[in-house]
Amino acid sequence: MIYAGICVAIILARELIVSGFRMVAASAGLVLAADKIGKVKTTFQDICIATLLAGAGFFGLAGAERVFNGIGIVALGIAAVLTVWSGISYIVKNREVLKEKQ
């Protein structure tokens, strides 16, 4: 499913960008705290993973796979939107890190 692949690519790209951003900040002696939107994003990612695993039959919940898959796919989409939002917010709020390195 192309939708899921795009969502996963967005999530992975954001994680790599923010990790790199944190490394730049650490090299400047700064510690960047996570904000609330990032925590909500992580919660939706966790919901997505759990429900998609349940939908794949990993927990032996026969008959409920379609419901769990539907919830998981919706949670994945919400997580992808929150990922973009939190990534932009994180960089904008901490843009002084980039100014210090120039």
N, C-alpha and C positions, 0 to 999 in steps of 0.2 A: 504494500500500500504506500503510494508516494507521499500521502499526507503525513503518515507516521515518520517516514524517512526525513522529510523536511523539518518536522518538529524536532526530531532528535538532533539533526545537524545544527539547528538554531541553538538548542540547549548546549551542545558540546562547544560550539563556537563561542558562546557567551562565557562559559566556564574557562576556556583557554584565555580569552581576553582579560577577564577579571583576575585570573591567576597571575598573568603577566603584569597587570597593573599593580597587583599587590607586591610582586617582586620588586618592581621599580620603587614603590613606596618604601619597602623594607630596606632597600639599599640607601635610601635617603634618611633612614631612621624613623620612619613614620609607620604607625599601625592603623590600618583602616578597619573600622568596625562595620559589621553587616547592618543593613537597615531593615525595617519592618517588611518592606515589599519583597526583599530577598528571602526572608523567612517564610512568607506566604507562598512564594514560588517553590521553595523546597518542600513545603507541605503538599502542594499539588503534584509535584514530581513523585513524592512518596505514595500518595494515593493512586497515582497512575500506575506505578510499578506494582503495587500490591494487587490492584484490581485486574491488571492484565495478567499477572501470574495466576490469580484465581480463575480467570477466564480461560487460561491455557490448561487448566486441569491439574495444576501442581498441588492443590490443596484437597483434591478429591470431592469437589462440590459439583457433582454431576447434575446436569439440567440447568444450571445457573450460568453457564459459560457465556451465553449471548448477553445477558444482563451485565455481567462483570466486564466483558469486552467493551460494551457500549459506554459504561461509566469510565473505563480506563481510557478510551479514545477521547472522550470529552475532556477528561482531566489532563490528558496530554496536550490538547489544544489550548486549554487554559494555561497550563504550565509554560507553553511556548510563548504565548502573549505576555505573561508575567516575566518571562525570561528577558524578552526584548525591553520591556518597561524597566525592570530592575537593573539591567545592564547599563542602559542609558542614564538612569537616575544615579547609579553608583559612580559612573565616570564624571557626570556633571557636578555632583556634590563634592567630588574629590579632585577636581581639575587642577588644583594647586600642585599636585604631584607631578603633573606634566610640565608645569611652568618651572618648577625647581630644577628639573633635569636639563633644561635648555642651556 
